[in-house]
Amino acid sequence: MSILYLLIPLSLILLGLAVWAFFWAVRHDQFEDLEGPAHRILFDDDDPPGEAPRRHGDADAPTGKHDKEA
């Protein structure tokens, strides 16, 4: 029973730290872009997202975003 006098304040301190860490993360925009890192893994490091990969010999290949087909 005497251990509860230690565990209850300790759990309240840990809860306070978790709440503080959550609000710190929200304030510093850690939850702004949740899908970006999941999509970024699909791209090569050499090609910026949104650009078509260039092949050797494609002199007339587009350098920007793909045109939407009708």
C-alpha positions in Angstrom: 0.0 0.0 0.0 2.8 2.4 0.7 4.2 1.9 -2.8 1.1 3.8 -4.1 2.4 7.0 -2.4 5.3 6.7 -4.8 3.6 5.3 -8.0 0.7 7.8 -8.1 2.8 11.0 -8.1 5.3 9.3 -10.5 2.5 8.4 -12.9 1.1 12.0 -12.7 4.6 13.3 -13.5 4.9 11.0 -16.5 1.4 12.0 -17.7 2.4 15.6 -17.4 5.5 15.1 -19.5 3.5 13.2 -22.1 1.0 16.0 -22.3 3.7 18.6 -22.5 5.5 16.7 -25.3 2.3 16.4 -27.3 1.6 20.1 -27.1 5.2 20.9 -27.9 5.0 18.7 -31.0 1.7 20.4 -32.1 3.2 23.9 -31.5 6.3 23.1 -33.6 4.3 21.7 -36.6 5.3 18.1 -36.2 1.8 17.0 -37.2 1.4 19.3 -40.2 2.2 16.8 -43.0 1.4 13.3 -42.1 1.3 11.9 -45.6 4.4 13.5 -47.0 7.0 11.1 -45.5 4.9 8.1 -46.6 4.9 9.4 -50.2 8.5 10.6 -50.2 9.8 7.0 -49.7 8.5 6.1 -53.1 10.7 8.7 -55.0 14.4 8.3 -55.7 16.7 10.7 -53.9 18.0 12.1 -57.3 14.6 13.0 -58.7 12.6 15.7 -57.0 8.9 14.8 -56.4 6.6 15.7 -59.3 9.2 15.5 -62.1 9.4 12.7 -64.7 12.6 10.6 -64.6 14.9 11.5 -67.4 16.3 8.7 -69.6 19.4 9.0 -71.7 18.6 10.0 -75.2 15.3 11.7 -74.5 16.1 15.2 -75.8 12.5 16.2 -76.1 11.3 14.7 -72.8 9.3 17.1 -70.6 11.2 18.6 -67.7 8.2 19.6 -65.6 5.1 17.9 -64.3 3.3 15.3 -66.4 0.5 16.7 -68.6 -2.9 15.3 -67.6 -4.4 13.1 -70.2 -8.1 13.6 -71.1 
